[in-house]
Amino acid sequence: MTESFFSPGESRTCPHCKATILKSAVVCPACQHFLRFDAVRASRQAQAVSCPLRVEGTIRRPIEGGLCEYSVVVAVQNDRGEVISRRVVGVGALHPEEVRTFVVSVEVTTSENRSG
């Protein structure tokens, strides 16, 4: 199988979980399944993986009132403040004594031999 080159930022659908992911991804960031047979070679080409943004927070149901519902919304803006993507990634409810912890992270990968 010949290696394909992708333009930075090109996306595709994960064949396992149907999430939108980068074409260059070796492992799906959502379901963590391997995506290509050349995964070992491709992972060796990776120069750097960093996580310049990671936010973790915990919520508890307020003492007063009944059930507490929540929606987890992720929005991406460009340098002009325009929203280029906005998704609801999870919803639910908190019953008495329940706690939810949320983690949002941005992983940045650079690799050799990627060209458009």
PyMOL commands that set and color helices and strands:
alter all, ss='L'
color gray80, all
select helices_A, chain A and resi 39-45
alter helices_A, ss='H'
color red, helices_A
select strands_A, chain A and resi 11-13+20-22+46-60+68-77+83-94+99-111
alter strands_A, ss='S'
color yellow, strands_A
deselect
rebuild
show_as cartoon
